[in-house]
């Protein structure tokens, strides 16, 4: 049973890291779309046009930070679960 639990936690941690990569790429693509088509402001009633090109570094950075925070919460819960089951293991 312990081996299965460790395997499930390990797979969940791998999926959390994959989520970070996917969210970073999604942020970059969303930033790219906003750079090319303008960024909607006030629920699409006003659009700010930009003339910059290339992949949006700031979109990727925002996606990375958001996904990192979500993954950090997950890893905290994993650590709490481990410490609850093994309180005196160091």
URMO-V408037 format. One record per pair of residues at least 12 apart in sequence whose ideal C-beta (glycine too) atoms are under 6 Angstrom apart, sorted by the first residue. I is the first residue (numbers start at 1). GAP is how many residues later the second one is. Records with the same first field share a line. If there is no record, write none. Layout:
# URMO-V408037
I=GAP / GAP
This chain:
# URMO-V408037
9=69
16=55 / 58
19=48
20=47 / 51
23=40 / 44
24=36 / 39 / 40
26=37
27=32 / 33 / 35 / 36
28=27 / 28 / 31 / 32
30=29
31=25 / 27 / 28
32=23 / 24
35=15 / 17 / 21
